[in-house]
Amino acid sequence: MNAVPESRIIEPKILYFGTPVVLLTTENLDGTANITPMSSAWALGDRIVLGLGKGGQGISNLRERPECVLNLPGPDLWRSVEALAPLTGADPIPEWKQPLFRYEKDKFAVAGLTPEASTRVRPPRITECPIQIEAAIRHISMAGDSTSFAVVEAQALTVHAHTAIVLDDSHIAPEAWSPLIYNFRHYFGLGPDLGRTFRAEI
Ligand SMILES: Cc1cc2nc3c(=O)[nH]c(=O)nc-3n(C[C@H](O)[C@H](O)[C@H](O)COP(=O)(O)O)c2cc1C
């Protein structure tokens, strides 16, 4: 018989229990693009829900210009993501962020990433990201004080995928694609395929 695992109560400083990294591109007031690295995102049907800090340039852009691209990097791009980590496109920088973050206007250049025109929204896609989802913002909740998060509901409009991870017109090949996972502030790729669910078509 298997030993029963023991557990204990802890007070974790963070609850980032392992979610894919998204590089969210949005349009600044002057028409340039911002990139917000984020990982509080989940999809159900064609809706994608995002959690965004209220002091960031990402949410500020989405409230004024409600469209974006959710660019999904693979594990090989973790250093580009980390190059973006200490940056904000917000000027002035919110007070609580000032000791740790610095303002950067051209995040594409800093991260060595390439902007590519989208088909249905104004913010650009990121060429290096194997999955790029153009999306329209359908709802934003700003409930709570300035230290809480905005909850954003986006609707996927067009999905682009690198041909190397595409199986056919309506499927991504799961063994060819690995998201970059943000796991308690460390970056990981996926391990081996463990099996398929009963509804898997491939
Ligand atoms: C891997 C990673 C995941 C992150 N996840 C989130 C997130 O889900 N929501 C969020 O608001 N900030 C998240 N952040 C922090 C933002 O990237 C950070 O606040 C940044 O300054 C926002 O940029 P902006 O102000 O230009 O939008 C994450 C950062 C990294 C590096």
The ligand as an SDF file (V2000), in Angstrom:
LIG
                    3D

 31 33  0  0  0  0  0  0  0  0999 V2000
    6.7930   35.6970  -15.8330 C   0  0  0  0  0  0  0  0  0  0  0  0
    6.0260   36.8980  -15.3100 C   0  0  0  0  0  0  0  0  0  0  0  0
    4.6890   36.7730  -15.0090 C   0  0  0  0  0  0  0  0  0  0  0  0
    3.9580   37.8850  -14.5670 C   0  0  0  0  0  0  0  0  0  0  0  0
    2.6100   37.7560  -14.3550 N   0  0  0  0  0  0  0  0  0  0  0  0
    1.8770   38.8630  -14.1390 C   0  0  0  0  0  0  0  0  0  0  0  0
    0.4580   38.7980  -14.1370 C   0  0  0  0  0  0  0  0  0  0  0  0
   -0.1370   37.7480  -14.3480 O   0  0  0  0  0  0  0  0  0  0  0  0
   -0.2310   39.9520  -13.9410 N   0  0  0  0  0  0  0  0  0  0  0  0
    0.4000   41.1550  -13.7520 C   0  0  0  0  0  0  0  0  0  0  0  0
   -0.2730   42.1740  -13.6040 O   0  0  0  0  0  0  0  0  0  0  0  0
    1.7490   41.2400  -13.7290 N   0  0  0  0  0  0  0  0  0  0  0  0
    2.4950   40.1270  -13.9460 C   0  0  0  0  0  0  0  0  0  0  0  0
    3.8550   40.2220  -13.9860 N   0  0  0  0  0  0  0  0  0  0  0  0
    4.4900   41.5210  -13.6530 C   0  0  0  0  0  0  0  0  0  0  0  0
    4.4340   42.5100  -14.8150 C   0  0  0  0  0  0  0  0  0  0  0  0
    5.1060   41.9820  -15.9390 O   0  0  0  0  0  0  0  0  0  0  0  0
    5.0870   43.8380  -14.3720 C   0  0  0  0  0  0  0  0  0  0  0  0
    4.2410   44.4640  -13.4360 O   0  0  0  0  0  0  0  0  0  0  0  0
    5.3790   44.7790  -15.5220 C   0  0  0  0  0  0  0  0  0  0  0  0
    6.0020   45.9410  -15.0120 O   0  0  0  0  0  0  0  0  0  0  0  0
    4.1330   45.2010  -16.2980 C   0  0  0  0  0  0  0  0  0  0  0  0
    4.5190   45.9440  -17.4220 O   0  0  0  0  0  0  0  0  0  0  0  0
    3.6440   47.1850  -17.9410 P   0  0  0  0  0  0  0  0  0  0  0  0
    3.4980   48.1580  -16.7830 O   0  0  0  0  0  0  0  0  0  0  0  0
    4.4390   47.7590  -19.0580 O   0  0  0  0  0  0  0  0  0  0  0  0
    2.3310   46.6130  -18.3660 O   0  0  0  0  0  0  0  0  0  0  0  0
    4.6130   39.1290  -14.3880 C   0  0  0  0  0  0  0  0  0  0  0  0
    5.9790   39.2290  -14.6560 C   0  0  0  0  0  0  0  0  0  0  0  0
    6.6860   38.1350  -15.1280 C   0  0  0  0  0  0  0  0  0  0  0  0
    8.1440   38.2720  -15.4490 C   0  0  0  0  0  0  0  0  0  0  0  0
  1  2  1  0
  2  3  1  0
  2 30  2  0
  3  4  2  0
  4  5  1  0
  4 28  1  0
  5  6  2  0
  6  7  1  0
  6 13  1  0
  7  8  2  0
  7  9  1  0
  9 10  1  0
 10 11  2  0
 10 12  1  0
 12 13  2  0
 13 14  1  0
 14 15  1  0
 14 28  1  0
 15 16  1  0
 16 17  1  0
 16 18  1  0
 18 19  1  0
 18 20  1  0
 20 21  1  0
 20 22  1  0
 22 23  1  0
 23 24  1  0
 24 25  2  0
 24 26  1  0
 24 27  1  0
 28 29  2  0
 29 30  1  0
 30 31  1  0
M  END
$$$$
